Amino acid sequence: MSQETLKNEITLNVESPEACLRKLEFTISAETMQKEESASLKEVAGMVAIPGFRKGKAPAGMVRRRYADKIKEEMSRMIISAAFEKASADEKLDIISYRLPTQAEMDKLDTTKEFTFTITFDIAPEIKLAEYKGLKVDISGAEVDEKAVDERITEFREMYAEFKDIETAAEAGDMLEVAYSSDFELPEDASPALKRQVESEKNWLWLSTPETIPGTVDALTGVKQGEERNFDAVYPEDWRDAELQGKTVKYTVTVAKVQRRMPLESDEELCKKMQIEDLDALRKHISSGLNSQAIMEQRNELREKIYDKVSEQTNNFELPPSVLAQEVQKMLRQLASEVKDEAAAEEFKKDIKSHQKDADEKAKAALRRMFILRKIARDEAITVETAEVNAQIKSMSGYYRMKEKELRELLEKNGTMEDLQMDVLCSKVVDFLADAAEVTEKSA
């Protein structure tokens, strides 16, 4: 039986238990089941080889007995495929995801009886859009003033500054060349890192946080070259070296040098460091960069404001339940991935209800955005080309320092390629809305 014929023979009943949920009950008559069983038997007979018979020439009864499971599997495949075609033919069903019949349900398949099974579909919500083209949006101006250029030059002076020896007392932010010892008894199997932590003939300590040795900022601020200081270092319970966790260690530190970061003394020296001709050229270079950055920030502001305006004018709608559940779990995993140590992990578990609420809110906002932009894409026939997806993968591969092929394989393996394509589509739609907006720049 052809796929088209089988599709037409299936009867369909649709239930709507929730706004974005459809339960489609498919029924196939006993007569149609027998015809499909014959077609599947013929298909299997043409694929298998039975001793004593040419391929496809074995008696039907023998093939049926030997390959009953294979025939049933082929029937299930054809029936499910035909059911999908019948469901997809209904243009009112904008299918987002689905859940197939359970194995127990399919095991009831009997070629002598009427067969009924259910496929549950999550469908896109009903979205009522207001006019979204030509919306009026106010955004910040993209001008770059001389003050911003001066501030960036100051940042460059500090960036290219060098540490130099000083004879005065050490202050916050200074760097010290030191030798130190302690009363901590090292275990025989101590790691090189642990040995260096408690004793060193030459090392560098910064008078800033995080501290290399707890308490160094307080103990060594005010010290001068050649001086010796004694202090107690109290190691926290979550210190990276397990042997030091919760311990108090007495240190003796001798300071060989005190160095301070000295800003460059002249613009000429800065230009030389940056390999730029002169100060005018540097200012033009900085101004150009700041201008590009301002334009990019202005564009991002426009993109977000235009979406917010479209969202405000769009009706509240229900979200597909299973899609929402998956997105909540995705958001929760993202929040959990930000936990860096065991102590933070315990706190995360204690406050799990708050995190679940946070994940739920973020998931709903993300899905609302996706469905609104998806609706506009369908109305405006905006699509994503393969080249655009490839360009996005190339950009991401640079960010994650992976080969494009490896990243693509990872996305396909994780099942996130469709998510990437949707992200590219949504970005195109927001650009479409931004380009169609009436924009007014606000003065700074």
N, C-alpha and C positions, 0 to 999 in steps of 0.2 A: 504494500500500500504506500502510495506516495505521501510525502510530508504534507503537501497541500490537502490531499484527500483526508488524511488523518485529522488535520487541524479542523476541517469543516465538519467532521463527524463528532467532534468533542462538544459537549454542551457545557455551558458556563454559568455559574451563579456567583454574584459578587456581594460580599458583606462588608460593611464599613463600621467596625467597632470603635474606631477613633478617626479624628480628622485626617490624619496623614497615613492611615493604615487601611489596607484592603486585603481581605481574605477571599481568595478566588478558589471556589470549589469546582473542580473539573470532573465530569462524569463521561465514561466511555461505555457504550452498550456492550453486551456479551457478544453480539454478532461482530461488532467492530474489533473487539479483543481477539476473536478467533481469526479474523482476517489479518490483523497485525501480527499474531503469533505465526501464521503461515509465512508472512513476508520476512519476519525475523529469522525463522527457521531456514528459509531459502538463503538469506544473507549469511548466516553462520555456516551452512552447508558448503557454500562457495569458498569459505575461508579455511576450513579444516580438512585434514587428510586422514581417512580411515583405511587401514590396511585391507587390500583386496578390492578397493574401489578407486576409480579416478576421482580427483577433486571435484566435488559438486554432484557426483553420481551416486552417492550412498543413499540407501532407502531412508525416507523421511522419518520413519519410526525409530530407526537406529540412531540417527542424528539427534532426534528429540530425547531419547533415553540417555545418550552419552553426554550431550551438551545442554541439558535442561537449564543449568544455571547461566550458561553463556547466552542462551536464547532469551531467558528472562531479563538478563542484563541489557541485551540489545533492545528488547521491547521497552524497558524502562527509559533508556536513552532516547528512543524515538518519541515516546509518549511525552516526556518532559519537554523535549525540544518543540514538539507541536503545540503543547500548552503555552510555552513562552511566546511562540509566534502568534497564537490567538490573543493572548493578553496584550502583546505589544501592538497589535493591530488597532486596539482601542486608543485613539488619540487623546482621550480624556485621562488616560493613565500615564502620568509622567513619572515613570518608575525610577527610583533612586537606588534601592537595594531590595533584596529578597531573601526569603528563607525557604529552602526546598522541603519537600515532604521528608519525614523521618524515615530511616531505614525500616523501622517496624511497619510503617504505613505502606511502603513499597513492597515489603515482603508479603503483603496480603494479595498481591497481584495474582489473579486467577483467570486463565483464558476462557473459562466456561461461564463466568459470571460478569455482571456489570461491575465496573471498577471506578471508585471515586477516590480522589486525593485532593489535597489542598496545598497551594503555594501562597505564602504571605508576602505581600509587597509593601514596602515603604514608598510612598509617593510624595512628590514635591508639594509643598503647601500652596494654598490658593492665595496669590499675592495680588493686591490691588495697588497699582502704581499711579501716582499723580504725575503731572508733567515733570519730566526730569531733564529736559534740554533747555538751555538758556536761563538756568537759575542764576540769581544774582548773589555773588559772594564777595565779601570784603577780606582782603589779605594784607599782610605786612609788606611794606616796600622792601626792595632788594638793594637799596643804596649802601655803599661802603664809604664811611667817613674816614678822615685822616686819623682820628683818635683810635679807631680799630687797627689801622696800619701801625701806629706807634706802639700799641699794646702787643701786636704780634712781633715787632722788632725787639721789644723787651723780652718776650718769651724766647726768641732766638738767642739773645745775649745770654740768658740763663742756661739755655739748652747747650750752647757751645762753650759754656764756662768750664774752667779746669780747676781741679783741686790743687792747692798750693800750700806748702809748709808755712805755719805761723808759729810765733813764739808766745802769743797771748793765750789766755785761758780758753778751754774748749767750750763751745756753745752748742745748742740744739742744731742738728743738721750736719755738724762736723764729722770728719772721718778720722779714726785713730789707728795708728799702727801700734800693736801691742804684743806683749808676751804675757802669758798667764798660766797659773797652776791652780789646783783646787785640792780639797780634802776628799774628793770622791774616789772610792776604790774601784778601779776598773775590773770587770770580770775577764777571765782569761780569753774568752771568745769575743771580746768587744770589737765592734765594727770600727773601721777607720773614722767614720763620721762621729761616733760616740767619743773616740779618743781625742779627736780635734775639738770636740765640744767642751771637754773638761781640762785639756792641757794643750798648749801650743807655744812654740818658741817664737813664732811670727804669724800674726793674723791681723785682720782688719775688723774693727767694730765701728758701726755707725751710731751716732747719737740720735736715733730716730726709731719709730716703731714700724713694723714689728721688730722686737729686739732679738739679736742673735743669742745673747745670754740675758735672762730676765733680770731687770734691775740695773742694767748698765747705764741707761740714760740718767737716772738719779745719781748713781754712784760716781760717774765719770764727768758729769757736767762741771766745768770749772777747773778740771785738771790741766796741767801744763806738761810740755815735753820733759821727759826724764823723771817725772813723779811716779810714785807707787800708791795704789789704793787697795784697800781690803773691803770686801762687802759680801753679804749673803744673797745668793740667788735663789729665789723660791720658785720652783718649777710647777706649773699648773698640772692638774690631773690628766689633761688631754695632750700633754707635750708629745712631740713626734717620736722621741726616743723613750721607749717603754721603761728603760732602766732609770730614767730621771723623773718619771711622772710622780708628782706629789712630794718630791725630795727638796730639802734645803741644802745647798752646797756653798761652802765658803771658798771664795776666790781671792787670789792675790794677783793684781794686774799692774804691770809696769808699762808706761807709755813711752814709746820710742819717738813717735811723731804725732803732731796734731795738724791736720790739713783741713782747709776750708775751701768751699767752692767759690771761686772768684769770678764775678761777671767780667766779660771782655771790656777792656778799657776804652775802646774807640770803635766807631762804625767801620773804619777802614779795616780793623782787625777782624770784625765780624764778616765783612764782605769777602775778605781773603779766605776765611774759614769755609764760607759757603760757596766759594769759587764764582762769585758774581762781581762784575766790573766795578760798580760803585754804588753809593747809597741810593741814587736816583733809580738805577736799574733794580735794586733790591726792593724799593718801595713799589715800583711798577709790578714786579713779580708777585709781591705780597697782595697788592690790590687786585690783581687779576685772579689770584687764587681765592681771595675772600669774596670776590664778586661771583665766581662760579659756585662757591659754597652757598652764598646767599640766594642765588637763583634756584639751586637745588632745594634748599630749605623752603623757599617760597612755593615751589612746585608741590612739595610734600604737604605743606599747609593747605594749599588749594585742594589737593586730592582728598585729604581727610575732611575738610569742611564741606566739600561738595557731596561726599558720601553721607555725612551726618545730616545734611539738608534733605537728601533723598530719603534717608531712613526715617526722619521725622515725619515726612509726608506719606509714608507707607503704612498700611494697616498692620495691626498686631496679628500675627498668625501662629498657628501651632507648628511644632517641628516634628519630623518623623521620629518616633520613639526610639527605635534601635540605633538610628544615626546619631541621635542626641546622646544616648548611652555610650556609644563608642567614642564620641568627641569628649565627653566628660572624662572617660578613662585616659584618653590621650593627654588632656590638660593636666590631669592628676599625675601622670607619669612625668610630664615636663616639670611640674612643681617639685616632685620627689628627686628628679635628676639634679636639682640645684643644691641638694643637701650634700655637704662635703665631708662630714665626719660622723662618728657613731653618736656623739652627744647630740648633735643637731638632728640625727635620724630619730633618736628617742623622743626629742621634743616634737618632731614632725608627727610621730605616731600618737602622742598625747593629744595633739591639736588636730587630729585627722578630720573631725567634723567641720571645723572651720576651713580646712584645706579643700574638703569636698564641696563646700558651699562656694568657695572661690572658683574651683574648677567648673562647677555647674554654671555660674554666672559668665565666665569666660567662654565656655562652650556655646551657650545660647547666643552670646553676642557674635561669636565667630560664624556660627551657622546662619544667623539672621543675615549677616553681611553677605555670606556666600550665596544664599538663596535669592536675595534681592538682586545682586549683580548677575547671577545666572539667568534670572528672569529677563533682565534688560538685554543680556547677550542673545537670548533666544528671540526677543522681539526685534532686535536690531541686526540679527543674523551675523553677530560677531563670533568668530571662530578662532581657534588656535592652530597655527601651522606647525608642521614638524620642525622647521628651521627655528622657530621661536622657542620651542622646548629644548632643542639642542643648544641654543645660545644660553638659555638659563642654566642648563647642566654645565656648560663650559664655565660660566661665571661662578657657579657653586663649587666646581672642582678646584678653582683657584683659591677660593676662600677656605675650603676644607683641606687643601693641599693633597688632593687625590687626582689620579688620572681619570679623564672623562669616562673611559670605558668601565673602570672600577666603580665609579659613582653610579653610573647607569645600572650596572648589574646589582648594586646594593639597593637602589630604589625599586627595581623590579622584584628583587628577592623579598624586600620588606612590604611589598604591595602598596608603595606610596607614590608610584608613578602617576596614577590618576590624580592624587592630591596635588602633585606638582603641576600637572596640566591645568587643573582648576585654578591654582594660584596664578598661573600665567594668564588665564582667561579673565579672572577677576581684575587683575592689574590692567589689562587692556580696556576693560569696561570703565574702570575709574578714569583712565586717561581719556576715553571717549567723552565721559561726563565733564571732565575738567576742560577739555577743548571746546565743548559746547556752552560753557558757562559764561556769564557776563561778569567780568572781574573788575573790581575797584581796589586800587592800592591805597592803603592807609599810610599817611606820613608817619615817620618814626617819632 
